[in-house]
């Protein structure tokens, strides 16, 4: 089996620089009535290995995942997966969200970052207007009526 793996891997150059680069996670951006949600694909990443930062209108996520086995358990005969996989992505944040109220959670290999929209869910008071507004309504003049004395 090792020989089969070795012949497969010979098509790739040794110490391939692409394998040592940071992984850029895929992202979906959702627009709901009350918030903007960024969903990042980060398989294997856990809450203690992810970093989410908001600065100058940008959202930056980074983290790492240990993909190998702990030292001393087994000896690798062949290894294609890096011992440490790093994730990172930088995206701009739309101005209509409240950056200071953002929240993030991670579940099943997905990192969700929620940004509430400004004025989302704000209820405006509605009042009954008794008189219709007319262009000449602003020019009200007070009229007095002279009534004859009896």
C-alpha positions in Angstrom: 0.0 0.0 0.0 2.8 2.4 0.8 4.2 1.9 -2.7 0.9 2.7 -4.3 0.7 5.9 -2.3 4.3 6.7 -3.1 3.7 6.4 -6.9 0.6 8.6 -6.6 2.5 11.3 -4.8 5.5 11.3 -7.2 3.4 13.4 -9.6 3.8 16.3 -7.1 7.2 17.9 -6.5 8.7 17.4 -3.0 8.2 20.3 -0.6 5.5 21.8 -2.7 5.1 25.5 -1.6 1.4 25.4 -2.2 1.0 22.9 0.6 2.7 25.2 3.0 0.5 28.1 2.2 -2.4 29.2 4.4 -5.9 27.8 3.4 -8.4 30.4 2.4 -11.8 29.2 3.7 -14.8 29.5 1.4 -17.4 32.0 2.6 -21.1 32.6 2.1 -22.6 36.1 3.0 -26.3 36.1 3.8 -28.5 39.2 4.0 -31.5 38.8 6.3 -34.0 41.5 7.4 -32.1 42.1 10.7 -28.5 41.0 10.1 -25.7 40.2 7.7 -24.2 36.7 8.3 -20.8 35.5 7.2 -20.5 31.7 7.0 -16.9 30.3 6.7 -16.0 26.7 6.0 -13.4 25.8 8.5 -13.4 21.9 8.9 -11.7 20.7 12.0 -11.3 24.1 13.6 -12.5 24.4 17.2 -13.4 27.4 19.4 -10.0 27.5 21.1 -8.1 27.6 17.8 -10.1 30.3 15.9 -9.5 34.1 16.0 -12.1 36.6 14.8 -11.1 40.3 14.6 -12.9 43.4 13.5 -10.8 46.4 12.6 -11.2 49.4 10.3 -14.3 48.0 8.6 -12.7 44.6 8.0 -13.4 41.2 9.3 -10.3 38.9 9.7 -10.5 35.3 10.7 -7.6 33.1 11.3 -6.9 29.8 13.1 -5.1 26.5 12.9 -6.0 22.8 13.0 -3.6 20.1 14.1 -4.3 17.3 11.6 -1.6 14.9 12.7 -1.5 12.4 15.6 0.1 13.4 18.9 3.9 12.6 19.1 4.8 9.2 20.1 1.6 7.3 19.3 2.5 6.0 15.8 5.2 6.4 13.3 4.2 7.8 9.9 5.3 5.7 6.9 3.9 8.3 4.5 2.2 11.7 5.1 0.5 14.0 2.7 -1.5 16.1 5.2 0.4 18.8 7.0 0.7 18.4 10.8 -0.7 21.9 11.1 -3.3 23.5 8.8 -3.7 27.3 9.0 -6.8 29.2 7.9 -7.1 32.9 7.1 -9.4 35.3 5.3 -9.9 39.1 5.3 -13.2 40.6 4.1 -14.7 44.1 4.3 -17.8 44.7 6.4 -20.7 46.7 4.9 -21.3 50.1 6.6 -25.0 49.4 7.4 -24.0 46.9 10.3 -23.2 47.5 13.9 -19.6 46.1 14.2 -19.5 46.5 17.9 -22.5 44.1 18.4 -21.1 41.3 16.2 -21.2 37.7 17.5 -19.5 34.6 16.3 -20.0 30.9 16.8 -18.6 27.7 15.4 -20.4 24.4 14.8 -19.8 21.4 12.6 -16.9 23.0 10.7 -18.7 26.3 10.0 -17.8 29.6 11.6 -20.8 32.0 11.6 -20.2 35.7 12.2 -23.4 37.7 12.8 -23.6 41.5 12.3 -26.9 43.1 13.3 -28.0 45.8 10.9 -28.2 49.4 12.1 -31.8 50.4 13.0 -32.9 46.8 12.4 -36.1 46.0 14.3 -36.5 49.7 15.3 -40.2 50.4 15.6 -41.3 53.8 14.4 -44.2 55.5 16.1 -47.2 56.1 13.9 -49.7 58.8 14.7 -53.0 59.8 13.1 -52.9 63.0 11.2 -56.2 64.8 11.5 -55.9 67.3 8.6 -54.5 66.5 5.2 -51.3 68.4 4.4 -51.8 70.9 1.5 -49.1 73.1 0.0 -51.1 76.2 1.1 -51.6 74.8 4.6 -48.4 76.4 5.8 -49.7 79.9 5.1 -52.4 80.0 7.7 -53.9 83.4 8.3 -56.0 84.2 11.3 -59.4 85.7 10.2 -61.7 87.5 12.5 -65.3 87.8 11.9 -67.1 91.0 13.0 -70.4 90.1 14.5 -73.0 92.8 14.9 -73.9 93.7 18.4 -77.6 93.2 19.5 
